[in-house]
Amino acid sequence: MCLNRRNNPIVILPIAMMFLVIGILWPRIIHTASHDGQNWDDFLRGGVFGLAIGILLLTVIRLYRQCRSGQSRNSTET
């Protein structure tokens, strides 16, 4: 018996959390040399936050649908 990782949304949560951590630590890791690069820096940081929020939202929606259909969160496959 193995976990069906493709249909298990819990597996995706650490990826979303990784993007959140990258977005939070972005200003301490990436330093722009001029103010021209600041706009791109903010754009990319916002994109990382948007990606993290989108992944989390889709995970919650998939978990909700699984609970409504009566499947367990840790579905197994033989």
ABEGO torsion letter per residue (X at the ends): XBBBAAABAAAAAAAAAAAAAAAAAAAAABBBABAAAAAAAAAAAAAAAAAAAAAAAAAAAAAAAAAAAGBBABBBBX
